[in-house]
Amino acid sequence: MASHPAKSTAPLEYAPYDDATQSLRQIPRYPRSFTRNPSQPLIRRPLTLSERTGPADLARRLPVDRMDLSRPDAGTARVAGQLIHVAGRVLDEDGAPLAGAMIELWQANASGKYIHEMDRHEAPVDPNFTGWGRLVTGAEGEYEFITIKPGAYPVGESDWWWRPPHIHFSIFGVSWMQRYVTQMFFPGEALNETDLLYNGVPDPEARQRITFQLQPTKVGIPNLLRYRQDFVMRGKRATPAVD
């Protein structure tokens, strides 16, 4: 009988992130960026077993069923706003698909209003739109969902800054200790040019990796605009993290 090599129990090692692909840690004129990042060098420490392995099976522990954010329930009327379809894949640094990754997403409504007590923007609330969903990537790392294009909104702590339309994404690996957070923006928006977070990614090529790509338009039922963007988790082509 042929012998098989013992399965390695050594921890996986990854190359460090290329800072050129990521957002600045401290963004001028954005005070919160200075409080959300450590002022001193990080201290390395070994990861524990729980940090490597659990809690696993997040899709089983948390409800995963919001593929259409434009309807509060099946059979009900659509919420107000431009209907859009968003699709893409989640990949590793070698281009291999990440199957079974859980994606959480949240966004403002068509008026730029979040369903959250901290949102002080004086814009109307759409009672039928929650603005959040959760889904799991398929065998080829694919994801897709339907929603409405979010509106822009002013930043309350500033007298000039408006956030452009964007959707927040949070992607989990095998456990919720492996979490990646970013924002995706829409092409051609004038407010992209002045947004501190969008331009907090200095490299124009890297900024394209947080910009939805509009797909060829088609009239049909339902009438919607299609956007696409892949997420690359590591390496030189990594999608910038924007929090």
Secondary structure, 3 states (H helix, E strand, C coil): CCCCCCCCCCCCCCCCCCHHHCCCCCCCCCCHHHHCCCCCCCCCCCCCHHHHHCCCCHHHHCCCCCCECCCCCCCCCCCCCCEEEEEEEEECCCCCECCCCEEEEECCCCCCCCCCCCCCCCCCCCCCCCCEEEEECCCCCEEEEEEECCCCEECCCCCCCEECCEEEEEEECCCCCCEEEEEEECCCCHHHHCCCCHHHCCCHHHHHHHECEECCCCCCCCCCEEEECCEECCCCCCCCCCC
